[in-house]
């Protein structure tokens, strides 16, 4: 189901939409991207790109409607938190752009 040419890790299933999200090492090999596979069609969709930063973690809401992710962009030396409304395609909304990398350990809320 998943391309084995690059490192793939941290899969999480969204049973609401029959999808599996996963992190994949980028083609450049120095940052992680968020991807999803639609289990019905077999289609793989890349959600994040280098401009979003290195995805360090993500979490699905319990109802399967939202996904939150944390990414670090080393050229800007900043973390970014994004929220994705899974009912409205895979558009990323930046919900917080600035906070110290040293002050967060696990920023995602407990309900996510």
Secondary structure, DSSP 8 states (H G I E B T S, - for coil): ---TTS-EEEEEEETTTTEEEEEEE-TTSSSEEEEEEETTT--EEE---GGG-EEEEEEE-TTSSEEEEEEEETTTTEEEEEEEETTSTT-EEEEE----GGG-S--S-TT-
